[in-house]
Amino acid sequence: MKIRTIAAVISLIGVFILSLAPSCYVSYLFHIAWGECKMLLQRQPVEVFLTDPQISDNIKAKLVTIQKITQFGRDHLGLNVDLQYSTFSPNVRDIYSISAAPKDSLLPYVWYFPLVRSVPYLGFFSSERVATECQRLTDQDLDTYIRPVTAFSTLGWFDDPILPGFLNYNEITLANLVLHELAHATVYFPGQTEFNENLASFVGEEGCQAYLIAQYGRDADIVAEAKNKTTVLHQSTEYVKKLQQRLELLYNSAAPRTEKIKQRQIIFESWLQDIESNLPVDVSERLRGRFVDREMNNAVLLSLLNYQKDLSLFDQIHEQLGHDLPKTIMFLKSIPADTPDAVMFLGNKVSKREMNAEGR
C-alpha cells in the first residue's frame, strides 16, 4: 500500500507539473520524477540496517549519528523533520547537478519550472542525461560545471532518505550537511536560490556548533575543530570573492567579448597560482580541493558563491536575538511565504530591530 501511495502521489504531482511546464522540459521532468520514485521505493527504515549482521559497525554508527543530528534539529532547533532521514537508500548512485553561465558574465544561466520558479542548476539521476544537457549548454557557448550530489532536499514534499554519500563524511560534516538540508525543508522561497542557500548554510554552520556542544561539551576538541573548519571556509570564501571582483571589473568593461574571454583566462591562472603559494595552508588545501585540477570557469566559480556569498544578514539577526539559534530559526520561519524579496524583508527588519524572541 505504501509503495502504491508513493507512486500515486509522485504521478499526480508529475501530471500537475507537466501540465504547466514548457514542452522542452517534459522529458526532463519525467526523468526526475522516475528517479525520485525509484529512490523512495528503494528506501528502508534505518532500523532494518541496524539489526542486519551483514552491515558493518562503521555504517551502523554513521546511521545512528545521522538520526541523532536529525532529532537534535527537530527537538532543539525547531526544524521541520517529520520522517526525514529515518530511512536509507543504499543502492542510489549517479546523482549529478549541472550549472552554467555565460563566458563573459557572472550571471547564472537559469531554468524555469512551475512551483520552484527559476533555478540556477538542474539535478539528474543519470550520467548520460547530465552529459547530454552539458553538451546542449556547451553548444550555446556557455561555461558548464557538473558535480556529483551527495544530498538534496525535496523541500518537505517527501521524507528524504539517507543516501550512500552521507557515509563518507565525519560527524562535523554530517551535522552541517543534515541540518543544511533540513533548513531547506523548513524555510524555502521559490525563485530566491541565493537567499535559500545562504539561509541553509547559516543554519548548517550554527546548528553544527550547537549539536557538537550538546553532544560533547563546549571545550571538546571536536568543537574546536568544527570552529576552525568554519573559519577556514569563511577565509576561503573571502578569497573567492576577490576573484569575483576582478572578473566583474573585466566583464563590465568596454573590452570586446573575445578579449574578455582571453583576459579572464589570465586572471584564472594567476588566481590558481596564488592558491598554491600565497595562502595559509588550511585555506590553500580547501581551495585546491575545489579548484585545482579542474578547468576553471564562471560556472565553477558561481557554484561556490551560491552557497557562501554573504551570511552577514543572518549573523545580524542571530545577534539581535541574543545568539539564540532556535529563536533565530523561529523568526526565519515566520517570514510570510509570499514575500517577493526575502533579503529586503530581513534587511528592513534588521535596520528597524523588529525581531523579537517570539519570532514575529
Secondary structure, 3 states (H helix, E strand, C coil): CHHHHHHHHHHHHHHHHHHHCCHHHHHHHHHHHHHHHHHHHHCEEHHHHHCCCCCCHHHHHHHHHHHHHHHHHHHCCCCCCCCCCCEECCCCCCCEEEEEEECCCCCCCCEEECCCEEECCEEECCHHHHHHHHHHHHCCCEEEEEEECCCCCCCCCCCCCECHHHHHCCHHHHHHHHHHHHHHHHCCCCCCHHHHHHHHHHHHHHHHHHHHHHHHCCCCHHHHHHHHHHHHHHHHHHHHHHHHHHHHHHHCCCCCHHHHHHHHHHHHHHHHHHHHHCCCHHHHHHHHHHHCCCCCCHHHHHHHHCCCCCCHHHHHHHHHCCCCHHHHHHHHHCCCCCCCCHHHHHHHHHHHCCCCCCCC
